[in-house]
Amino acid sequence: MWLSWIFKITSGLGIESSTALPVIGSWVFSVTFAFLTNRVYVFNSTANTFGKVLREAVLYYASRLVTLIMDLVIMFLLVDLTGIESPLYEFVCKVFSNMLVLIANFVLSKVMVFRKKKEK
């Protein structure tokens, strides 16, 4: 299996989960799709060399890792720390967290990843 290293990493961290691989895989594929569509259709990137596109990709993935951690922290603070066990409460918290992550993703992409150089 070409992603068996993920099983080794998650097992090494003491994570015994049948969902780790699908979650990580879906995250990689969805971020890749989002990068390609944002690059072309949303931000109209003019990067035309391998180095410039690679820079955008690295910054894009890094920003998405930051917002993934942000999402995890928000959910930990709102759900795990409060101890409120209600499916509706958890759903509302997830919607709230996703709204903040969506805004953060757009701002990071606009300011850091696909920023336009100022014309002189």
GITA-V520992 format. One record per residue. N is the residue number from 0. SS is DSSP state (helix for helix, strand for strand, loop for the rest). Layout:
n: {N & N}
ss: {SS & SS}
//
This chain:
n: {0 & 1 & 2 & 3 & 4 & 5 & 6 & 7 & 8 & 9 & 10 & 11 & 12 & 13 & 14 & 15 & 16 & 17 & 18 & 19 & 20 & 21 & 22 & 23 & 24 & 25 & 26 & 27 & 28 & 29 & 30 & 31 & 32 & 33 & 34 & 35 & 36 & 37 & 38 & 39 & 40 & 41 & 42 & 43 & 44 & 45 & 46 & 47 & 48 & 49 & 50 & 51 & 52 & 53 & 54 & 55 & 56 & 57 & 58 & 59 & 60 & 61 & 62 & 63 & 64 & 65 & 66 & 67 & 68 & 69 & 70 & 71 & 72 & 73 & 74 & 75 & 76 & 77 & 78 & 79 & 80 & 81 & 82 & 83 & 84 & 85 & 86 & 87 & 88 & 89 & 90 & 91 & 92 & 93 & 94 & 95 & 96 & 97 & 98 & 99 & 100 & 101 & 102 & 103 & 104 & 105 & 106 & 107 & 108 & 109 & 110 & 111 & 112 & 113 & 114 & 115 & 116 & 117 & 118 & 119}
ss: {loop & loop & loop & helix & helix & helix & helix & helix & helix & helix & helix & helix & loop & loop & loop & loop & loop & loop & loop & helix & helix & helix & helix & helix & helix & helix & helix & helix & helix & helix & helix & helix & helix & helix & helix & helix & helix & helix & helix & helix & helix & helix & loop & loop & loop & loop & loop & loop & loop & helix & helix & helix & helix & helix & helix & helix & helix & helix & helix & helix & helix & helix & helix & helix & helix & helix & helix & helix & helix & helix & helix & helix & helix & helix & helix & helix & helix & helix & helix & helix & loop & loop & loop & loop & loop & loop & helix & helix & helix & helix & helix & helix & helix & helix & helix & helix & helix & helix & helix & helix & helix & helix & helix & helix & helix & helix & helix & helix & helix & helix & helix & helix & helix & loop & loop & loop & loop & loop & loop & loop}
//
